[in-house]
Amino acid sequence: MPKEYGRERRVADFIQREFAAILQREMKDPRVGMVSVNEVRVSSDLGYADLYVSSLDATTEAERSELLEVLRGAAGFLRTLIAKRAQMRSTPKLRFHWDHLPEEGNRLSQLIDAAVASDSARQDDRTGVRTDVRNEDES
């Protein structure tokens, strides 16, 4: 039975914490702004670490690809800094990916809100009672 919190997960957590600290304190490139490391996945042989990043500064696809290129170009430097802080025999190679999950979460939330509003409007039409009006006693 595999461990619930194995070595890969511990290494991924370590890389995520250290990478975030490096971005805050040691990364001097102005093209790297407010970058969030949403998830790190380490391969089972600890050879590669896939870092899923997002940024509030990168709103267009061109800005996102430029940010990823900057991070990929600095991957060796970043790996060296992480290796200096780690007590591992070898440090995984860093691979950067754009994380679409925050945007997808917002889109799904809007769809759910629209569906709920549509359902309550349909319910109001059937019963003739408005559910979105507050009672004067509640305010």
N, C-alpha and C positions, 0 to 999 in steps of 0.2 A: 504494500500500500504506500503510495507516494506521500511525502511529507506535505502538510498543509502550507507551510511557510518555509520552503526550501531555499537552497543557496541562491538560485536564480532570482528569487524574489528579494532576498536580502541585498544582493548585488545591485539589482534594479533600483531599490529604494536608496541605496548609498549613492549611486550615480545620479539619481534625480536630485537629491539634496545637494550634492557637491556641484553639479552643473548649475543649479539655480544660484548657489553662492558665487560661483565663478562669473556668471552673467552679471550679477549685481556689482561685484567688487573689482573684477580684473579684466573684463571685456571692454576694450576701449573703442571699438568700431562704432561710429555714430549710426550706421545703418541698422544696428541691432538695438532696438528700443525696448519696449516693454514686452518681453517674451515670457510666456508661461510654458512650463514643461508639464504637460497634462498627464503623460504616462511614459514609462520606460519599460520596455520588454527586452529581456536578455535571453539569448538562445541557450539551449540546454548545455552546450559545450562551453559557454561563457566566451565565445569568440566574437559575438556581435551584440550590440545594444541598439535597439531601435527606439529613438526618442521622438515622441509625438508632441509637437510644439504648436502654439498659437500666439497671436499677438493682436492687441487692440489697435496698434499703429498700422498694421498691414491690412488694408481694407479691400484692395483690388488684387486680382490674380497676379498681376505683374509685381506688385510689392511683396506678395507671398513668395513667389518664385525667387525674387532677389534675396529675400531674407534666408530662404533655404540654401541658396547658393553661397551666401556669406557664411552660414553655419557649416556647410559642407567644406568650404575652403579652410575654415578654422578648426576642422575636426582633429587634425593632428596636434595642434596646440592645446585644444581642450582635453584631448585624451592624455597628453603629457601632464597637464595640471592635475587631472583626476588620478593618474597613476602615482604622482608624488604624494597624494593624500591617502592612497589606498595601501592596504597590506595584502595585496594579492600578487601572485606570481606573474600573471599577465592581466592587462586591462583590456576589456572588450573594445573592438573597433566601433566607433560611433556612426550611426546612420540616422539622418534626420528626415522626418516626414511631417507634413502639415496635418494637424488634427482638425477634422471637419465636425467633430462631435459637438462642440459648443454652438456652432451655427445650426446644425441639424436639430439640436435640442430646442433652440429658439423657434425654429420653424414648426416643429411638432407641437410646442406649447401654443403657438398661434392657431394651429389647426384644431387643437382640442378646445381652445376658447371659442373659436368660431362654431364648432359643432355643438357645444353646450348652449351658446346663444341661440343657435338655430332650433335646437330641441325645446328650449324654454319658450321661444316665440311660437313654435308649433303648438305647444301645450297651452299657451295663452289663447291662441286662436280657437282651440277646441273647447276650452272651458269658459272663455270670455272673462277670465280673471287675470290681472297683471301680477306677476310674481316679483318684478324688480322694484316695485314701489314699497318704501318703508312705511311701517305704521308710525303714526305720530307719537305713540306711547314709547316706542323703541328709541327715538332720537333724543 
